Amino acid sequence: MRAPRRIWSVLRISAFLVIAAATLFFGGFGWFSSHVSRLSTPSDPQKADAIIVLTGGQSRLDAAMDLLESGKGARLLISGVHPAASRRQLQLATGGDKQLFSCCVDIDRAALDTIGNAEESAKWVERHAYGSVILVTNNYHMPRSLLEMGRLLHDAKLEPYPVVNSRLDDGSWLTKPQALRVLFTEYNKYLLALARAVVPMRPTHDSSVSMAEVTVSGN
């Protein structure tokens, strides 16, 4: 009689742990989605020493160039550019002033993912001895970007500049399959980024700009 009772007890504990883990996981997803959905683009961000934009969408590049042109930073790093994308293509894609792009924009082609963005950005910031940096990326990507950047940029203050493509602060992400998919995918990547503090690992590549994006944007 003891063996069946012991098995039943183990099953009950296992079921409880599974339910508790699922509750924490999906509760965390709800918090994460609500948090990033409420992030908004600052109307008048504080001036910083420099600007870093993580590639992955045309709107990010446009926002970063606007900040540079308005004097919010003295120099801009575009991190994660596809190796085949030329400086001229990027300048045409962003519609930025040719002279400004030539003098004040640096291009990082080494980074293949968000970890790589952080590594290459840290080198750039250290090389120029910048004390404050505006970080430009999409709202859903901002928590993970700040986490990875914060691990390496110990002496530089990060000013988040989230780019919002779709307003979801009314909870509409729950009824939009595409938004739900993006948020769920990013939430899992964020959890992996948190886990890296304990178990070092590298996620799959996720942030490089493709030639297709640059070509389409430049037309």
N, C-alpha and C positions, 0 to 999 in steps of 0.2 A: 504493500500500500504506500510505502514511503516514496518509492521511485515515481509513480504517477503524480503524486502530490508535488514532488520536487520539480518534475517536468512542467506541471501546470503553473507552478510558481515562477519558473524561469520564463515561460511564455507570457505570463501576465506582466512581468517586469520588462521584458523585451518589447511588448506591445506598448506599454506606457512610455518607454524611451523613444520609440519610433514616433508616437503621437506628439510627444514633447518636442522632438527634433523638428518634425514637420511644422508644428505650430510656431516655433522660433524662426524657421526658415521663411515661411510665408508671411509671418508677422513682420520680419525684417524686410522682406520685399515690399510690403505695403508702406513701411516707413521710408524706405529708400526712394520708391516711386513718388511718394507724396513730397519728399524733401526736394528732389531734383525738379519736380514739376513746378514748385514754388520759386525756384531760382529765377531771377530776372536780370536782364542786362543793365548795368549801371548807366544812368543817363549822362553823368559827368564824373567819370572815374578820376581818382587822385593821380597826379603825375608821378611817374616812376622813372628809374634810371633807364630801363629797357623794357622791351615787349617780347614775349615768346608766344608763338602760335603753333599748336599741334595740328598737323594736317589731317584731313579726313572729310573735308567738305568745303565747298566754295564760300559759304557764308562765313566760315572761320577766317579765311584769308582776307575777305573783304573787310571784316571787322577789324582785323589787325592792321591792315593798311590805313584804314580810317583813323585809328588811334595814332599811328606814326605820323600821318599827315597833319593831325591836329596838335602835334607836339606833346602827346602824353608819354612819350618815351623817346630817347635819343637814337635808339637803334632797335632793329627788329630781327629776331631769329625765326626762320620758318623751319621747323623740325619735322623730319620724316618725309622729305620730298623724294619721289621716285628718281632713281639714278639717271633715267633717260630724259627727264624733264629739264630743259635748259632754263637758264636765268631769263632769257628773253621770253620764253613761253609763259613763265610765271608772271613776269611783269605785264604781259598782254592779258593774261587771265584775270589778274586783279585790277587791271585798269589803272595801276599806280603810276605816278609821275616817273618818267624814265630816269631823270637825274637823281631824284630821291631814292629810287630803287637801287641805283648804281652805287650811291655813297653810303646808304644806311641800312641795307638789308643783307643779312647773312643767310646762307642756305645750308642746312644739314641734310645730307643724303645717306648718312650711316644708320640712323635710327629706323628700325623695322616695326617697332611696337611701342607701347606706352613706357615700358621700362627703358627701352633704347632712347626714347624722347628725353626721359629724365637724366639718363647718363650723359647724353650729348649736350643737353641744356646746362647741366652742372659744369661741364668743362668750359662752355662758352661764358657762363656767368663768372666763373673763377678767373678765367683769362682776362676778362675786362674789369674785374673787381667791382661788379655791380652790387648795390646794397638793397635794391628793390626792383621787383619785376612784375609786370602785368601778365598774367597767364590767360591766354585765349583758347577756349575750346568749347564744345557744345555743353549745354547744361547737364545732360545725362552722363557725360564723360568727365565732368569736373571733379567729383569726389575721388575717383581713382587717380586722376592726374595729380591732384593736390597730395594724395597719399604717397605716390611714387616720387614726386618732386621733393616733397618735404623730407624724405629720407636722405636726400643728397644735398639739397640746398640749405645747409644749416645756417649760413651767415647772411642769407638774402631773404628779404620779406616778400612773400608771394601775395599779389593782389588778384583774386579771381575775377575774370571777366567772362561769365557764361553767355554763350550765344544761344538764343532761343529761336528755333525754327517754327515750332508749333506751340501755341498756348494750351497747356494741359493742366493748369492750376485749379480748374474746376472739377477735377476728377475724371475728365473724359478719357483719360488713358485706359480706364477700365473697359471702355466700349470700343476702343480702336485697336484692332488686331496688330497692325503694324507698330504702333506705339508700344503696345504691351510686349511684343516680341523684342523690340530694341531695349526696353527697360529691363526685361527679364534676363536678356543676354548680358547686359552691362552689370546687373546686380551680381550675377554669378562671377563675372570677371573681378568685380570689386571684392567679393568674398575670397577669391583666390589671391588677390593682392594683400588682403589682411593675413591670409594664411602664410604668405611668404615671410612674414616676420618670424615664424616658427620653423617652417620647412621651406628652404630656398627652392624656387621653381620659376620657370619662365612660361608665360602664357603664349598662345598662338599669336602670330603677327596680326595687327589690327589697325595700324594707323598711317600707313604710307599712302601718298597720293599717287593714283594711277595716271598713266599717260592719257587715258580716255577722259578723265576728269579735266585735265589741263587743256586738252584739245577742244573739248566741248565748250568749256568756259571761255576759251579765247575767241570763239566764233561770234 
